[in-house]
Amino acid sequence: MAKISPKITVTANANTATNNPGPSTMALSLTAQPTNGTSDCVTLKTGVMDLAQAHTQFYAGATDGPAFVYVKNLSDVAMYIGGNADMGTANRILNLAAGEFAWMPMSDDQDLYAEAASGSNKKLEYWIFDKA
């Protein structure tokens, strides 16, 4: 079975730092990854899609197993990610500012939709690693 090695690292200076002050009184350093360092991956779906202010489905749930989802907002406006076609605020899973990304484990039976906060031809990158 194919393997991936996901890892996330978050660092920040203390809020008293002269350059790039952080959100806390102490410096932060967090690194997380799967216990054994890798995760199984059966299939990978990737893409970069153009979005406008109308919801667009970018993934149709396939199985009832787990998946990892990576999304990155490549545009200059916020992007909304949700699990159904109604992208009202109550149904949004993520609100990604310009340039932000998210990595999330989720159920692979979930559909995913995206919508740009404004404008058209806004780009969203996605990678979906199916683990089942």
DONU-334413 format. One record per residue: residue number from 1; residue in three letters; x, y, z of N, C-alpha, C in turn. Coordinates in nm, 2 decimals, padded with zeros to 4 digits. Example, Ala and Ser with C-alpha at 12.3 -4.5 7.8 and 13.67 -1.06 7.14 Angstrom:
// DONU-334413
<1, Ala, <01.32, -00.57, 00.78>, <01.23, -00.45, 00.78>, <01.32, -00.33, 00.78>>
<2, Ser, <01.28, -00.22, 00.71>, <01.37, -00.11, 00.71>, <01.29, 00.00, 00.79>>
//
This chain:
// DONU-334413
<1, Met, <00.08, -00.12, 00.00>, <00.00, 00.00, 00.00>, <00.09, 00.12, 00.00>>
<2, Ala, <00.05, 00.23, -00.07>, <00.12, 00.35, -00.08>, <00.12, 00.42, 00.06>>
<3, Lys, <00.22, 00.50, 00.08>, <00.23, 00.57, 00.21>, <00.25, 00.72, 00.19>>
<4, Ile, <00.20, 00.80, 00.28>, <00.23, 00.94, 00.28>, <00.28, 00.97, 00.42>>
<5, Ser, <00.36, 01.08, 00.43>, <00.42, 01.12, 00.56>, <00.37, 01.26, 00.60>>
<6, Pro, <00.25, 01.28, 00.64>, <00.20, 01.41, 00.67>, <00.26, 01.47, 00.80>>
<7, Lys, <00.29, 01.59, 00.80>, <00.35, 01.66, 00.92>, <00.31, 01.80, 00.92>>
<8, Ile, <00.28, 01.86, 01.03>, <00.24, 02.00, 01.04>, <00.33, 02.06, 01.15>>
<9, Thr, <00.38, 02.18, 01.13>, <00.47, 02.25, 01.22>, <00.41, 02.39, 01.24>>
<10, Val, <00.40, 02.43, 01.36>, <00.35, 02.57, 01.39>, <00.45, 02.63, 01.49>>
<11, Thr, <00.51, 02.75, 01.45>, <00.60, 02.82, 01.54>, <00.55, 02.96, 01.55>>
<12, Ala, <00.59, 03.03, 01.66>, <00.56, 03.17, 01.68>, <00.65, 03.22, 01.79>>
<13, Asn, <00.69, 03.35, 01.77>, <00.77, 03.42, 01.87>, <00.68, 03.46, 01.99>>
<14, Ala, <00.73, 03.49, 02.10>, <00.66, 03.55, 02.21>, <00.60, 03.68, 02.17>>
<15, Asn, <00.49, 03.73, 02.23>, <00.43, 03.86, 02.19>, <00.52, 03.98, 02.23>>
<16, Thr, <00.63, 03.96, 02.30>, <00.72, 04.06, 02.33>, <00.84, 04.07, 02.23>>
<17, Ala, <00.84, 03.99, 02.13>, <00.95, 03.99, 02.04>, <00.95, 04.11, 01.95>>
<18, Thr, <01.06, 04.17, 01.92>, <01.07, 04.29, 01.83>, <01.03, 04.26, 01.69>>
<19, Asn, <01.07, 04.15, 01.64>, <01.03, 04.11, 01.50>, <00.93, 04.00, 01.51>>
<20, Asn, <00.82, 04.01, 01.43>, <00.72, 03.91, 01.42>, <00.67, 03.86, 01.56>>
<21, Pro, <00.61, 03.95, 01.64>, <00.56, 03.91, 01.77>, <00.45, 03.81, 01.75>>
<22, Gly, <00.44, 03.71, 01.84>, <00.34, 03.61, 01.83>, <00.22, 03.64, 01.92>>
<23, Pro, <00.12, 03.54, 01.93>, <00.00, 03.57, 02.00>, <00.00, 03.54, 02.15>>
<24, Ser, <00.12, 03.49, 02.20>, <00.13, 03.45, 02.34>, <00.24, 03.51, 02.41>>
<25, Thr, <00.24, 03.50, 02.54>, <00.36, 03.56, 02.62>, <00.48, 03.47, 02.61>>
<26, Met, <00.46, 03.35, 02.56>, <00.58, 03.26, 02.54>, <00.59, 03.22, 02.39>>
<27, Ala, <00.71, 03.18, 02.35>, <00.73, 03.13, 02.21>, <00.66, 03.00, 02.20>>
<28, Leu, <00.61, 02.97, 02.08>, <00.54, 02.85, 02.05>, <00.61, 02.76, 01.95>>
<29, Ser, <00.61, 02.63, 01.97>, <00.66, 02.54, 01.88>, <00.58, 02.41, 01.89>>
<30, Leu, <00.51, 02.37, 01.78>, <00.43, 02.25, 01.78>, <00.46, 02.18, 01.65>>
<31, Thr, <00.48, 02.05, 01.66>, <00.50, 01.96, 01.54>, <00.41, 01.84, 01.57>>
<32, Ala, <00.33, 01.80, 01.47>, <00.25, 01.69, 01.49>, <00.25, 01.60, 01.36>>
<33, Gln, <00.25, 01.47, 01.38>, <00.24, 01.38, 01.27>, <00.18, 01.25, 01.32>>
<34, Pro, <00.14, 01.16, 01.23>, <00.09, 01.03, 01.27>, <00.19, 00.96, 01.36>>
<35, Thr, <00.14, 00.88, 01.45>, <00.22, 00.81, 01.55>, <00.34, 00.73, 01.49>>
<36, Asn, <00.31, 00.66, 01.38>, <00.42, 00.59, 01.32>, <00.49, 00.66, 01.21>>
<37, Gly, <00.45, 00.79, 01.19>, <00.52, 00.88, 01.09>, <00.46, 00.87, 00.95>>
<38, Thr, <00.38, 00.77, 00.92>, <00.32, 00.76, 00.79>, <00.17, 00.72, 00.80>>
<39, Ser, <00.10, 00.74, 00.69>, <-00.04, 00.70, 00.68>, <-00.06, 00.63, 00.54>>
<40, Asp, <-00.14, 00.53, 00.54>, <-00.18, 00.46, 00.41>, <-00.25, 00.55, 00.32>>
<41, Cys, <-00.23, 00.54, 00.19>, <-00.30, 00.62, 00.09>, <-00.33, 00.53, -00.03>>
<42, Val, <-00.46, 00.51, -00.06>, <-00.49, 00.43, -00.18>, <-00.50, 00.51, -00.30>>
<43, Thr, <-00.57, 00.62, -00.30>, <-00.58, 00.70, -00.42>, <-00.55, 00.85, -00.39>>
<44, Leu, <-00.52, 00.92, -00.49>, <-00.49, 01.07, -00.47>, <-00.57, 01.14, -00.59>>
<45, Lys, <-00.64, 01.24, -00.55>, <-00.71, 01.33, -00.64>, <-00.66, 01.47, -00.62>>
<46, Thr, <-00.61, 01.54, -00.72>, <-00.56, 01.67, -00.71>, <-00.62, 01.76, -00.82>>
<47, Gly, <-00.61, 01.89, -00.79>, <-00.65, 01.98, -00.89>, <-00.64, 02.13, -00.85>>
<48, Val, <-00.65, 02.22, -00.94>, <-00.66, 02.36, -00.92>, <-00.79, 02.40, -00.99>>
<49, Met, <-00.88, 02.46, -00.92>, <-01.01, 02.50, -00.99>, <-01.03, 02.65, -00.98>>
<50, Asp, <-01.10, 02.70, -01.08>, <-01.14, 02.84, -01.08>, <-01.27, 02.85, -01.01>>
<51, Leu, <-01.28, 02.95, -00.93>, <-01.41, 02.97, -00.85>, <-01.46, 03.11, -00.87>>
<52, Ala, <-01.59, 03.12, -00.85>, <-01.66, 03.25, -00.85>, <-01.74, 03.26, -00.72>>
<53, Gln, <-01.84, 03.34, -00.72>, <-01.93, 03.36, -00.60>, <-02.04, 03.26, -00.60>>
<54, Ala, <-02.03, 03.15, -00.67>, <-02.13, 03.05, -00.67>, <-02.06, 02.92, -00.62>>
<55, His, <-02.13, 02.84, -00.54>, <-02.07, 02.72, -00.49>, <-02.04, 02.62, -00.60>>
<56, Thr, <-01.93, 02.55, -00.59>, <-01.88, 02.46, -00.69>, <-01.83, 02.33, -00.62>>
<57, Gln, <-01.88, 02.22, -00.66>, <-01.84, 02.09, -00.60>, <-01.70, 02.06, -00.65>>
<58, Phe, <-01.60, 02.03, -00.56>, <-01.47, 01.99, -00.61>, <-01.44, 01.85, -00.57>>
<59, Tyr, <-01.52, 01.78, -00.49>, <-01.50, 01.64, -00.46>, <-01.63, 01.58, -00.42>>
<60, Ala, <-01.66, 01.46, -00.48>, <-01.78, 01.38, -00.45>, <-01.73, 01.27, -00.36>>
<61, Gly, <-01.79, 01.26, -00.24>, <-01.75, 01.15, -00.15>, <-01.76, 01.02, -00.22>>
<62, Ala, <-01.66, 00.93, -00.19>, <-01.65, 00.81, -00.26>, <-01.68, 00.68, -00.18>>
<63, Thr, <-01.63, 00.68, -00.06>, <-01.64, 00.56, 00.03>, <-01.68, 00.60, 00.17>>
<64, Asp, <-01.69, 00.51, 00.26>, <-01.71, 00.55, 00.40>, <-01.59, 00.54, 00.48>>
<65, Gly, <-01.47, 00.54, 00.42>, <-01.35, 00.53, 00.49>, <-01.29, 00.67, 00.52>>
<66, Pro, <-01.17, 00.68, 00.58>, <-01.11, 00.80, 00.61>, <-01.03, 00.86, 00.49>>
<67, Ala, <-01.01, 00.99, 00.49>, <-00.93, 01.06, 00.39>, <-00.86, 01.18, 00.46>>
<68, Phe, <-00.76, 01.22, 00.39>, <-00.69, 01.35, 00.43>, <-00.72, 01.45, 00.32>>
<69, Val, <-00.75, 01.57, 00.35>, <-00.78, 01.67, 00.25>, <-00.69, 01.79, 00.28>>
<70, Tyr, <-00.63, 01.84, 00.17>, <-00.54, 01.96, 00.17>, <-00.61, 02.06, 00.08>>
<71, Val, <-00.63, 02.18, 00.12>, <-00.68, 02.28, 00.03>, <-00.60, 02.41, 00.06>>
<72, Lys, <-00.57, 02.48, -00.05>, <-00.50, 02.61, -00.04>, <-00.56, 02.71, -00.13>>
<73, Asn, <-00.59, 02.83, -00.07>, <-00.65, 02.94, -00.14>, <-00.54, 03.01, -00.22>>
<74, Leu, <-00.54, 03.01, -00.35>, <-00.44, 03.07, -00.43>, <-00.48, 03.21, -00.48>>
<75, Ser, <-00.59, 03.26, -00.43>, <-00.64, 03.38, -00.48>, <-00.62, 03.50, -00.38>>
<76, Asp, <-00.68, 03.61, -00.42>, <-00.66, 03.73, -00.34>, <-00.78, 03.77, -00.25>>
<77, Val, <-00.88, 03.68, -00.24>, <-01.00, 03.70, -00.16>, <-01.02, 03.57, -00.08>>
<78, Ala, <-01.11, 03.58, 00.02>, <-01.14, 03.46, 00.10>, <-01.22, 03.36, 00.02>>
<79, Met, <-01.20, 03.23, 00.06>, <-01.27, 03.12, 00.00>, <-01.34, 03.04, 00.11>>
<80, Tyr, <-01.46, 03.00, 00.08>, <-01.54, 02.92, 00.18>, <-01.55, 02.77, 00.13>>
<81, Ile, <-01.53, 02.68, 00.22>, <-01.53, 02.54, 00.20>, <-01.64, 02.48, 00.28>>
<82, Gly, <-01.73, 02.40, 00.22>, <-01.84, 02.34, 00.30>, <-01.87, 02.20, 00.25>>
<83, Gly, <-01.96, 02.14, 00.32>, <-02.00, 02.00, 00.29>, <-02.13, 01.98, 00.21>>
<84, Asn, <-02.19, 02.09, 00.18>, <-02.31, 02.08, 00.09>, <-02.32, 02.21, 00.00>>
<85, Ala, <-02.42, 02.20, -00.09>, <-02.43, 02.31, -00.19>, <-02.47, 02.44, -00.13>>
<86, Asp, <-02.53, 02.44, -00.01>, <-02.57, 02.57, 00.06>, <-02.44, 02.62, 00.13>>
<87, Met, <-02.38, 02.73, 00.08>, <-02.26, 02.78, 00.14>, <-02.29, 02.90, 00.23>>
<88, Gly, <-02.41, 02.90, 00.29>, <-02.44, 03.00, 00.39>, <-02.34, 02.98, 00.51>>
<89, Thr, <-02.33, 03.08, 00.60>, <-02.24, 03.07, 00.71>, <-02.26, 02.95, 00.80>>
<90, Ala, <-02.38, 02.90, 00.81>, <-02.40, 02.79, 00.90>, <-02.34, 02.66, 00.84>>
<91, Asn, <-02.32, 02.66, 00.71>, <-02.27, 02.53, 00.65>, <-02.12, 02.53, 00.61>>
<92, Arg, <-02.05, 02.64, 00.64>, <-01.91, 02.65, 00.61>, <-01.83, 02.57, 00.71>>
<93, Ile, <-01.74, 02.49, 00.65>, <-01.64, 02.42, 00.74>, <-01.52, 02.50, 00.76>>
<94, Leu, <-01.48, 02.57, 00.65>, <-01.36, 02.65, 00.65>, <-01.38, 02.79, 00.59>>
<95, Asn, <-01.31, 02.89, 00.64>, <-01.31, 03.02, 00.58>, <-01.16, 03.05, 00.56>>
<96, Leu, <-01.11, 03.03, 00.44>, <-00.96, 03.05, 00.41>, <-00.94, 03.19, 00.36>>
<97, Ala, <-00.86, 03.27, 00.43>, <-00.82, 03.40, 00.37>, <-00.72, 03.38, 00.26>>
<98, Ala, <-00.69, 03.48, 00.18>, <-00.60, 03.47, 00.07>, <-00.47, 03.41, 00.11>>
<99, Gly, <-00.42, 03.31, 00.04>, <-00.29, 03.24, 00.07>, <-00.30, 03.14, 00.18>>
<100, Glu, <-00.41, 03.13, 00.26>, <-00.41, 03.03, 00.37>, <-00.44, 02.89, 00.31>>
<101, Phe, <-00.41, 02.79, 00.40>, <-00.43, 02.65, 00.36>, <-00.49, 02.57, 00.48>>
<102, Ala, <-00.54, 02.45, 00.46>, <-00.59, 02.37, 00.56>, <-00.55, 02.22, 00.53>>
<103, Trp, <-00.53, 02.14, 00.63>, <-00.51, 02.00, 00.62>, <-00.60, 01.94, 00.72>>
<104, Met, <-00.69, 01.85, 00.68>, <-00.78, 01.79, 00.77>, <-00.81, 01.65, 00.74>>
<105, Pro, <-00.82, 01.57, 00.84>, <-00.87, 01.43, 00.83>, <-01.02, 01.44, 00.83>>
<106, Met, <-01.08, 01.36, 00.74>, <-01.23, 01.36, 00.73>, <-01.28, 01.23, 00.68>>
<107, Ser, <-01.41, 01.21, 00.69>, <-01.47, 01.10, 00.63>, <-01.48, 01.11, 00.48>>
<108, Asp, <-01.44, 01.01, 00.41>, <-01.43, 01.02, 00.26>, <-01.57, 01.01, 00.20>>
<109, Asp, <-01.68, 00.99, 00.27>, <-01.81, 00.99, 00.21>, <-01.87, 01.13, 00.21>>
<110, Gln, <-01.79, 01.23, 00.24>, <-01.84, 01.37, 00.24>, <-01.81, 01.44, 00.11>>
<111, Asp, <-01.91, 01.51, 00.05>, <-01.89, 01.59, -00.06>, <-01.82, 01.72, -00.02>>
<112, Leu, <-01.75, 01.79, -00.10>, <-01.69, 01.91, -00.07>, <-01.72, 02.02, -00.17>>
<113, Tyr, <-01.76, 02.14, -00.13>, <-01.79, 02.25, -00.22>, <-01.70, 02.37, -00.18>>
<114, Ala, <-01.68, 02.46, -00.27>, <-01.60, 02.58, -00.25>, <-01.67, 02.70, -00.32>>
<115, Glu, <-01.64, 02.81, -00.26>, <-01.70, 02.94, -00.32>, <-01.61, 03.05, -00.28>>
<116, Ala, <-01.58, 03.14, -00.38>, <-01.50, 03.26, -00.35>, <-01.59, 03.37, -00.29>>
<117, Ala, <-01.54, 03.45, -00.20>, <-01.61, 03.55, -00.13>, <-01.65, 03.66, -00.23>>
<118, Ser, <-01.57, 03.68, -00.33>, <-01.61, 03.79, -00.43>, <-01.53, 03.76, -00.56>>
<119, Gly, <-01.58, 03.82, -00.67>, <-01.50, 03.81, -00.79>, <-01.52, 03.68, -00.86>>
<120, Ser, <-01.44, 03.66, -00.97>, <-01.44, 03.53, -01.04>, <-01.30, 03.50, -01.08>>
<121, Asn, <-01.28, 03.38, -01.13>, <-01.15, 03.32, -01.17>, <-01.05, 03.32, -01.05>>
<122, Lys, <-01.11, 03.29, -00.93>, <-01.03, 03.27, -00.81>, <-00.99, 03.12, -00.80>>
<123, Lys, <-00.86, 03.10, -00.76>, <-00.81, 02.96, -00.77>, <-00.80, 02.90, -00.63>>
<124, Leu, <-00.84, 02.77, -00.63>, <-00.83, 02.68, -00.51>, <-00.76, 02.56, -00.55>>
<125, Glu, <-00.65, 02.53, -00.48>, <-00.58, 02.40, -00.50>, <-00.63, 02.30, -00.40>>
<126, Tyr, <-00.64, 02.17, -00.44>, <-00.69, 02.07, -00.35>, <-00.61, 01.94, -00.38>>
<127, Trp, <-00.59, 01.86, -00.27>, <-00.53, 01.73, -00.28>, <-00.62, 01.64, -00.18>>
<128, Ile, <-00.67, 01.53, -00.23>, <-00.75, 01.44, -00.14>, <-00.69, 01.31, -00.15>>
<129, Phe, <-00.64, 01.26, -00.03>, <-00.57, 01.13, -00.01>, <-00.68, 01.04, 00.05>>
<130, Asp, <-00.72, 00.94, -00.03>, <-00.82, 00.84, 00.01>, <-00.74, 00.73, 00.08>>
<131, Lys, <-00.78, 00.71, 00.21>, <-00.71, 00.60, 00.29>, <-00.78, 00.47, 00.29>>
<132, Ala, <-00.90, 00.46, 00.23>, <-00.97, 00.33, 00.24>, <-00.95, 00.25, 00.11>>
//
